[in-house]
């Protein structure tokens, strides 16, 4: 790697380390992210700094990551393909990124890190690699990325547990009834993308292994908020996405045991996955596939995406997860306390108020359509949240007690007082969230519930939007 790149990365790392060393974990400043100074217009007039509170969908990129990528950009070259300096440099950077992710996840000797497009892509890759007679166990509380890829397997869907202990017992009972001689895989989230609650991953892994099953961890919502150790959690694989880990590009990771991945057909057939290709006399071809991670990385890989993930891993590690977690817990407590002061607000939870959680909170507001409420937060306060079922339809409907056939409409109350809501509102935040953003959010919720929206709204393409004809 060039001296310039080393200098830029080292300077950035030194700055982060110096800042984290001087910071009190209980009152550290948010990490610098892109978009922190973006101004957006309000429908009521004027403009305000945008409060990005939809981290669970996509977190803003860290400034550190963006700077590292910008430093590399002039040296861009195709990896594993060329003898030229830039190609060699890019190959070195790509493989170093793999090693950085291995260290970030505390992988075991022999584990492989495969770069993918996202968590969804990672889990679909694993679903393609499992043995043909594998039985898969997955809780209905999972994100669709974990719930849906197992189409060619025998899938057992487990009911939503109401405590972490019940989750472990439910899995143990299900595994005890399976074929003890066939392969089995458990898929579980580390932190819910709906409630933010942490799942008992280590205990679930122990239960899986005690019954001869393997386990894959969906860490999409966990890795940006907490350290993830493959070794300590004793999971067989972990999957996560760069765009939730403060990296700006479409990349992801599947890391873990190599055997099923090496034995499976390549996820994509093509250059890079193939080690040797030869014509046969009958006109066909013989292919020898790689047994390394390259087996499932056919084509020219997303070098910048992989590098951005590695940069984010380094930035979070250097900032110090103890400091980041402590500050995030303060933000969580502030939001939950503020919402608790509004009787019309109901926060959704599986495991109860005392359950440990990350900065993801979903709620409903009595008498309000959730799309209407989220639209008003954006248009009148410059606050970006999410509304709906959050690609976790079975879980949200379980928490709301709603039926899949029911639908709410914008512009009118989704549910009368005392009736169930049909979708929810989600606020999510993390290492780059300023205090002012959560304070503005809590204040806006209180004002909207007390005074109502200042503007009229209508439905457009299934979304609730300000009615500009009312201006």
PAPAKOL-77076 format. One record per residue (C-alpha): residue number from 0; x, y, z. Coordinates in steps of 0.05 Angstrom, whole numbers, plus 5000, padded with zeros to 4 digits. Layout:
REM residues N
   n   px   py   pz
 NUM    X    Y    Z
...
END
This chain:
REM residues 471
   n   px   py   pz
   0 5000 5000 5000
   1 5026 5070 4984
   2 5058 5115 5036
   3 5003 5166 5023
   4 4949 5116 5040
   5 4986 5093 5102
   6 4995 5165 5125
   7 4922 5182 5115
   8 4897 5121 5151
   9 4947 5128 5208
  10 4931 5201 5218
  11 4856 5186 5220
  12 4867 5128 5268
  13 4911 5169 5313
  14 4859 5224 5316
  15 4804 5175 5334
  16 4847 5142 5387
  17 4866 5209 5418
  18 4793 5231 5420
  19 4770 5166 5452
  20 4826 5166 5503
  21 4807 5235 5528
  22 4732 5223 5528
  23 4690 5204 5588
  24 4651 5142 5564
  25 4588 5170 5596
  26 4591 5236 5559
  27 4631 5225 5495
  28 4614 5263 5432
  29 4581 5229 5372
  30 4626 5204 5317
  31 4630 5248 5256
  32 4584 5224 5200
  33 4566 5248 5131
  34 4503 5291 5127
  35 4508 5318 5197
  36 4501 5390 5171
  37 4449 5377 5117
  38 4391 5427 5119
  39 4321 5407 5097
  40 4259 5449 5084
  41 4199 5447 5129
  42 4129 5447 5100
  43 4110 5501 5150
  44 4166 5546 5126
  45 4241 5554 5137
  46 4291 5497 5143
  47 4326 5458 5197
  48 4386 5411 5204
  49 4362 5341 5186
  50 4356 5292 5244
  51 4372 5224 5215
  52 4338 5175 5262
  53 4332 5115 5216
  54 4398 5081 5230
  55 4366 5012 5232
  56 4353 5018 5158
  57 4419 5051 5136
  58 4467 5087 5182
  59 4502 5149 5155
  60 4574 5136 5133
  61 4628 5155 5181
  62 4670 5214 5158
  63 4731 5172 5174
  64 4707 5118 5126
  65 4693 5168 5071
  66 4762 5200 5080
  67 4796 5132 5076
  68 4758 5114 5013
  69 4774 5181 4982
  70 4848 5171 4997
  71 4846 5103 4962
  72 4804 5125 4902
  73 4862 5150 4858
  74 4896 5083 4867
  75 4835 5042 4844
  76 4850 4979 4804
  77 4820 4911 4790
  78 4839 4858 4841
  79 4870 4789 4829
  80 4873 4805 4755
  81 4933 4848 4737
  82 5008 4854 4744
  83 5006 4930 4747
  84 5022 4970 4809
  85 4950 4994 4821
  86 4922 4924 4811
  87 4972 4896 4861
  88 4959 4952 4910
  89 4883 4941 4905
  90 4891 4866 4914
  91 4932 4878 4976
  92 4881 4927 5003
  93 4824 4879 4988
  94 4856 4820 5024
  95 4878 4865 5082
  96 4805 4886 5088
  97 4787 4812 5096
  98 4838 4805 5153
  99 4812 4868 5186
 100 4741 4839 5187
 101 4769 4773 5215
 102 4799 4812 5272
 103 4737 4854 5283
 104 4695 4791 5289
 105 4747 4753 5329
 106 4743 4695 5281
 107 4774 4627 5295
 108 4832 4596 5258
 109 4804 4566 5194
 110 4743 4611 5189
 111 4731 4645 5123
 112 4707 4717 5109
 113 4667 4723 5045
 114 4650 4792 5019
 115 4578 4796 4995
 116 4528 4851 4978
 117 4490 4853 5044
 118 4464 4812 5102
 119 4408 4787 5057
 120 4459 4765 5005
 121 4502 4731 5058
 122 4444 4690 5085
 123 4421 4671 5015
 124 4492 4648 5001
 125 4492 4605 5063
 126 4423 4578 5046
 127 4451 4556 4979
 128 4510 4522 5014
 129 4474 4481 5067
 130 4469 4406 5056
 131 4409 4383 5016
 132 4376 4348 5074
 133 4388 4404 5124
 134 4333 4424 5172
 135 4330 4499 5188
 136 4302 4528 5252
 137 4283 4602 5252
 138 4240 4644 5299
 139 4182 4681 5267
 140 4211 4744 5299
 141 4267 4748 5248
 142 4277 4801 5195
 143 4257 4775 5126
 144 4331 4770 5108
 145 4335 4713 5159
 146 4265 4687 5151
 147 4259 4677 5076
 148 4324 4649 5044
 149 4313 4576 5065
 150 4264 4558 5009
 151 4300 4493 4990
 152 4306 4468 5062
 153 4260 4437 5112
 154 4242 4497 5154
 155 4213 4498 5224
 156 4186 4566 5244
 157 4187 4578 5319
 158 4136 4621 5355
 159 4155 4688 5383
 160 4183 4679 5454
 161 4166 4729 5509
 162 4231 4722 5548
 163 4302 4704 5530
 164 4295 4642 5572
 165 4233 4621 5533
 166 4272 4630 5468
 167 4324 4580 5492
 168 4272 4531 5516
 169 4232 4536 5452
 170 4294 4521 5411
 171 4315 4463 5455
 172 4247 4431 5450
 173 4246 4439 5374
 174 4316 4411 5366
 175 4300 4352 5412
 176 4245 4330 5364
 177 4287 4333 5300
 178 4322 4277 5264
 179 4385 4269 5307
 180 4427 4244 5249
 181 4413 4297 5197
 182 4446 4365 5190
 183 4410 4424 5222
 184 4419 4499 5224
 185 4391 4552 5271
 186 4385 4624 5246
 187 4377 4679 5298
 188 4384 4754 5303
 189 4432 4787 5351
 190 4389 4849 5362
 191 4318 4858 5337
 192 4308 4909 5281
 193 4239 4923 5311
 194 4248 4926 5386
 195 4323 4933 5391
 196 4324 4878 5443
 197 4386 4835 5449
 198 4377 4760 5440
 199 4412 4707 5482
 200 4459 4687 5426
 201 4510 4650 5467
 202 4456 4608 5502
 203 4422 4593 5436
 204 4488 4572 5406
 205 4501 4526 5464
 206 4431 4495 5455
 207 4442 4486 5381
 208 4510 4452 5390
 209 4484 4408 5446
 210 4435 4379 5396
 211 4484 4373 5338
 212 4460 4435 5301
 213 4498 4494 5274
 214 4478 4567 5283
 215 4484 4630 5241
 216 4479 4699 5273
 217 4445 4756 5236
 218 4487 4813 5265
 219 4460 4868 5220
 220 4432 4906 5280
 221 4483 4881 5331
 222 4551 4895 5299
 223 4541 4971 5294
 224 4525 4976 5368
 225 4564 4921 5404
 226 4628 4881 5394
 227 4614 4814 5361
 228 4661 4756 5376
 229 4650 4693 5335
 230 4695 4658 5384
 231 4661 4680 5449
 232 4590 4673 5423
 233 4609 4606 5393
 234 4568 4616 5330
 235 4585 4580 5266
 236 4573 4639 5220
 237 4558 4713 5226
 238 4528 4759 5173
 239 4523 4834 5171
 240 4517 4893 5124
 241 4565 4950 5111
 242 4509 5002 5103
 243 4487 4991 5175
 244 4559 4993 5200
 245 4572 5065 5177
 246 4601 5044 5110
 247 4573 5079 5049
 248 4572 5024 4996
 249 4533 4961 4979
 250 4574 4908 5013
 251 4566 4855 5067
 252 4601 4798 5101
 253 4590 4724 5115
 254 4643 4698 5162
 255 4651 4630 5195
 256 4663 4557 5184
 257 4692 4538 5117
 258 4670 4466 5107
 259 4598 4476 5081
 260 4621 4535 5039
 261 4678 4495 5009
 262 4634 4435 4993
 263 4578 4475 4961
 264 4574 4496 4889
 265 4597 4568 4879
 266 4544 4619 4895
 267 4558 4650 4827
 268 4596 4615 4771
 269 4649 4656 4737
 270 4719 4684 4739
 271 4751 4689 4807
 272 4712 4630 4834
 273 4746 4583 4785
 274 4817 4559 4797
 275 4825 4522 4731
 276 4780 4512 4670
 277 4796 4462 4614
 278 4760 4439 4551
 279 4740 4366 4548
 280 4743 4324 4485
 281 4667 4319 4485
 282 4662 4394 4479
 283 4646 4409 4552
 284 4690 4440 4605
 285 4721 4415 4670
 286 4724 4466 4726
 287 4765 4465 4789
 288 4735 4514 4838
 289 4773 4551 4892
 290 4765 4526 4963
 291 4781 4594 4993
 292 4731 4651 5002
 293 4741 4667 4928
 294 4697 4607 4913
 295 4636 4650 4928
 296 4663 4717 4903
 297 4659 4707 4828
 298 4668 4768 4783
 299 4706 4831 4799
 300 4693 4844 4872
 301 4669 4909 4904
 302 4738 4931 4928
 303 4715 4999 4953
 304 4657 4967 4989
 305 4703 4917 5024
 306 4752 4971 5042
 307 4697 5015 5070
 308 4673 4959 5115
 309 4744 4948 5140
 310 4752 5023 5152
 311 4687 5024 5192
 312 4711 4964 5233
 313 4775 5000 5250
 314 4740 5065 5266
 315 4690 5033 5314
 316 4745 4992 5348
 317 4790 5053 5356
 318 4733 5096 5383
 319 4721 5043 5435
 320 4657 5003 5441
 321 4653 5016 5516
 322 4648 5090 5503
 323 4600 5082 5445
 324 4554 5034 5483
 325 4553 5079 5545
 326 4532 5140 5504
 327 4480 5101 5465
 328 4449 5075 5529
 329 4441 5147 5552
 330 4405 5164 5487
 331 4360 5102 5494
 332 4342 5121 5566
 333 4326 5192 5544
 334 4280 5170 5487
 335 4245 5117 5528
 336 4234 5166 5586
 337 4206 5218 5539
 338 4158 5170 5506
 339 4136 5143 5574
 340 4111 5214 5590
 341 4060 5209 5533
 342 4002 5162 5553
 343 3980 5154 5481
 344 4047 5123 5461
 345 4058 5048 5468
 346 4129 5021 5459
 347 4133 4952 5428
 348 4172 4898 5464
 349 4179 4823 5466
 350 4222 4815 5528
 351 4197 4874 5571
 352 4222 4942 5594
 353 4284 4915 5629
 354 4311 4877 5570
 355 4380 4901 5545
 356 4374 4934 5477
 357 4407 4975 5423
 358 4383 5042 5396
 359 4322 5016 5359
 360 4253 5032 5388
 361 4186 5020 5355
 362 4120 5047 5379
 363 4049 5065 5362
 364 4008 5127 5379
 365 3936 5118 5399
 366 3889 5149 5348
 367 3944 5162 5297
 368 3960 5129 5231
 369 4033 5112 5236
 370 4049 5135 5165
 371 4015 5201 5181
 372 4055 5210 5245
 373 4121 5194 5211
 374 4105 5241 5153
 375 4090 5298 5202
 376 4155 5286 5239
 377 4192 5294 5173
 378 4153 5351 5141
 379 4143 5394 5204
 380 4205 5378 5245
 381 4258 5353 5197
 382 4262 5285 5231
 383 4272 5221 5191
 384 4242 5158 5221
 385 4210 5096 5191
 386 4139 5070 5193
 387 4107 5004 5172
 388 4125 4932 5187
 389 4201 4939 5179
 390 4212 4876 5136
 391 4193 4836 5198
 392 4118 4828 5184
 393 4104 4768 5228
 394 4138 4799 5289
 395 4105 4868 5283
 396 4037 4837 5272
 397 4048 4793 5333
 398 4066 4853 5374
 399 4007 4893 5348
 400 3957 4836 5347
 401 3938 4855 5276
 402 3915 4813 5217
 403 3953 4810 5151
 404 3890 4830 5113
 405 3880 4895 5151
 406 3908 4960 5124
 407 3909 5032 5149
 408 3899 5094 5107
 409 3934 5161 5111
 410 3894 5222 5131
 411 3848 5188 5181
 412 3862 5154 5247
 413 3890 5084 5234
 414 3857 5059 5298
 415 3806 5090 5344
 416 3825 5098 5417
 417 3829 5029 5448
 418 3834 4993 5381
 419 3896 4959 5354
 420 3944 4993 5306
 421 3961 4963 5238
 422 4033 4986 5233
 423 4085 5021 5275
 424 4136 5077 5278
 425 4210 5063 5288
 426 4263 5111 5314
 427 4335 5087 5311
 428 4402 5119 5326
 429 4474 5103 5340
 430 4546 5127 5344
 431 4535 5189 5301
 432 4471 5215 5333
 433 4475 5283 5367
 434 4437 5295 5432
 435 4396 5349 5398
 436 4366 5299 5349
 437 4336 5255 5403
 438 4314 5316 5442
 439 4279 5345 5381
 440 4246 5278 5368
 441 4218 5271 5439
 442 4193 5343 5436
 443 4161 5332 5368
 444 4124 5269 5392
 445 4096 5307 5451
 446 4074 5366 5408
 447 4041 5324 5354
 448 4002 5283 5406
 449 3982 5346 5443
 450 3968 5394 5386
 451 3960 5350 5324
 452 3994 5361 5257
 453 3999 5433 5231
 454 3990 5411 5159
 455 3942 5368 5118
 456 3967 5302 5089
 457 3944 5256 5034
 458 3963 5187 5006
 459 4008 5185 4945
 460 4036 5119 4918
 461 4020 5086 4984
 462 4056 5138 5025
 463 4030 5193 5069
 464 4056 5260 5043
 465 4041 5334 5057
 466 3983 5360 5015
 467 4016 5418 4979
 468 3950 5440 4952
 469 3934 5463 5023
 470 3989 5516 5019
END
